[in-house]
Amino acid sequence: MPSRISLCRSPRRSRQLHPLLIALLLIAFIAPFTGTANASLPMADSQGEPLPTLAPMLERVTPAVVNISTRGRVQIQGNPLLQDPFFRRFFNIPEQPSHRDTQSLGSGVIIDAANGYILTNSHVIDKAIEITVTLQDGRRLNATLVGADPEADVAVIQVPAENLSALKLADSDQLRVGDFVVAIGNPFGLGQTVTSGIVSALGRSGLGIEGYEDFIQTDASINPGNSGGALVNLRGELVGINTAIIAPGGGNVGIGFAIPTNMGQQIMAQLVKYGEVKRGKLGISAQNLTPELAHAFDIQQTNGAVVVQLAPDSVAAEAGLQIGDVIIGVNDHATNNAFDIRNQLGLLRVGDKVKLEILRGNKKLAIKTRIADPEPNKVEGKQFDARLDGTIFSRIEEGSPLYGQINGVLVVETEPNSRAWRAGLRKGDVVVSANRRATADFTSLAEALKTSRRGILLNVVRGSSALFILIQ
């Protein structure tokens, strides 16, 4: 029996539309394309029919978007047996190469034509020993690295400034969800390619793609090779640097991310001036203000970052910040969550002034402080006490499973047969106190060790257990 196909249609008799109604519908359809559009859309094609196009805008913009190819060299992790000269001679194994060459493709955006500065992603030029930039007109130029910030995935390279075109920068803070955008880059090494879409979301963070995240999300197709390319608005202004995609099946599924222009511009200014981004510290840890916490604090505020940890002797503590304060603004910019404050503070350099707008109860306060020099990531134990020679301590970094779970100093290395090793200290131990004094950081550890007389008494956490270790 043949299958039946049901059509959803009204049982009423069809009627012809009145000619005047047809004319009105056509006017309503054509009207959006005949006004003064941001992209200077033409009103009609050669036959006089309405035909919107982005071509005029792209003709101005695409010369500023470049293709980047790099050549790098990485060390080969070979089998230890193959590194033994006797083993190779015995089995007549030829010398194994210790390095291999790599190649990668990406994109970049000319920001400063007069100086030849190009903005791109840090991962595009990572470990590159040779960077080649190809312009739209076919010219191939050797580029030099000005500086890179892997934490924010931003890099600046420089080419000879000869007849270059630069993109105008837009204020990315003015973007709204639903704005039309165009992505330009070099996907899969095909050459310059243009795709279009809208801004799907703003302020995306917590994705684990980068250390500092404040992404523009777009459904404009972004694929491998688009990294470092331009995301522009319909005026042809740069609003973002294409960076990453979510691709469960390996291809584009309409979820792409771009670094906002304002964030990229701030980092670029530091890279051009200093060659690096030297981030300092305020001495706080924060978490998102949830409706439940707001209710517990008896405040009306719904957005902000709650201070949950305050490092002793930090600039934040000296300025009067307290645990339980809700930070709602940094330097006159709203702070909506803990990711915001991390990004806002992460874009500042050591010595920069900071004005925090906080809620303490229902009272608004303004606290002024500055960004302080960060503690070193690692310190040799002998700097604290000669008996700790052969031991290396580290701060518990953000991203570590221990971060926010325990206050202490992490042991990252203990040299076999050193005093600390013989006493039982091991790599991975977290020193939470020394000589019965809490050791939340290097400063407090140094102070605690000054009281050592007969020996060093360490209280360490190892996995799910704790123990005392005495180093004579």
C-alpha angles and dihedrals in degrees: 000000000000117000119253125232116204118206118208103228137137116262090221120108112263117247130204117246117245112253091237091055090050090052092050092050091051091050091050091050096046098040097081090057097048099057127089099285124193091239093051092242115196116244097224145002126240091284092052095252119136109260120167116207140175092208098107092052093045092051088061096042109040097069087067094056114082138189117238125203123181138191118207142169127225131186117252115231099218132184109280090228090060090056091060109098092206092052092050093049093046093053094032093240114167122236110284120226113249095204139035130203121243133195131199139177130214144137140257142189126230106231102167114032094180093059099027095240117165124191118214142141121291091229090058092065099027112142090355118157093181127032122190123189121201116199125209090254090059099257115143115209132184111236132204125213113249096181144314136213109199092183091066094025093236127135137173123211129180133219131181107287101237121140094331128162120218131201121240113239121234126207099258090196087072093060117116132197106265097034113136115246137179125215118210125187149107107281116191089349091287093131131253111347132179127208130171138210142125138278102270098184142346134222096025110177141151092059095123092231095116139005092248115036132180100142133183107223117213139172092216104120111265118178138171107300093034090090110122093017128126131276106194136179124233090272088063094249122141112251100163150000112242108238119155147001137205104236115167091174097037096261138081116291098175099271111111131155133214133187109242116249094237091056093045092048093053092050092044091055090057094044092051093047101038106012090236144043109249106198121197132192140251096195102241140113120205142186133201119280105241127193088251093054091045089054091047091050089046094232132136095219114111101183128055147081122275117218106234101165132032120189114229114253091009121144089248091056091046090052091056103257113154137201107265095034113134114223110212101166143023120198092341093310119116118251111211101172146349092280090057094055092047090053094043094051093038091062092058126088130226108284096023115137118245129200113195121197108205142175118225103183103316093327120105116219135179117217122190123202140132141245110267131208110276122242114253113266093232134025129188112239094230088069087067100037134346090234088066093059109139094032124105122198128200138190116249101254128214108265092039115118086234094056111114091002100082138016113225149086119282123228107223099172139016117182112229114255092015117133092256092048093049089049089056105262111146140186110274095032116133114217106215097170140012122201087354093303122116115254108200094153144001093277094055091044091054091049092049093050092055087073092059113125114146095016147322114278111198126186107205135183114220114184107305095342137070134211144170120247122194117204113194 
